[in-house]
């Protein structure tokens, strides 16, 4: 069963403004994919950096 998600007041208005101003509405899917790629790359980068810091010399 799906539950309603509480939306902050004014969020819908801000989302519509951003979609129409920062990128065209026709590019919505591409923008979403680009954001997901950026998030995944940043997580992988953070994981690799944290792994490199925890390795002790000589192991």
N, C-alpha and C positions, 0 to 999 in steps of 0.2 A: 504494500500500500504506500503510495507516495504521500509525503508530508509537505505542507506548505513551508516555504523558506521565507523567513522574515527579511524584507528588503528595507534598507535604510531609506529614510525619507529623501526624496529628490534624486535617488540613484538612477531611476529610469530616465529622468530628464537629462542627467549628466551623460548617460550612456548614449542617448540619442544625439546629443550635441557632439560628443567625441566622434561618433560614427559619421556624422555629416561633415565635420570640419577637418579632423586629422587624417582621415582616409575616406575614400568614397564608399558608399553603401555596397556597391557591387564588389568590393574587395574584402568584404567581411570575413569570408572563409579563409582567404590567404593571410589576412592579419592574424586570425586566431591560430592558424598553423604556425606562423612565424613566432608568435608568443610562446606556444608550447615548445617549439624547438629551442628557443632561448632559455627557457626554464630548464629543460632537460640538459642542455649543454652546461649550464651553470652548476647544476647538481652533480654532473659527472666530473666537472673540473674541481669542485669542492671535495668530492670523494677522493680523487686522485691526489690532490694536495694534502689532504689529511692523512692519506695512506703513506705518502712519501715522508711526512714529518714523523710518523710513528716508527718507521724503520730505523733500527739502530745500526751504526756503522759496524761492518764486519759480519752482518747476517745476510 
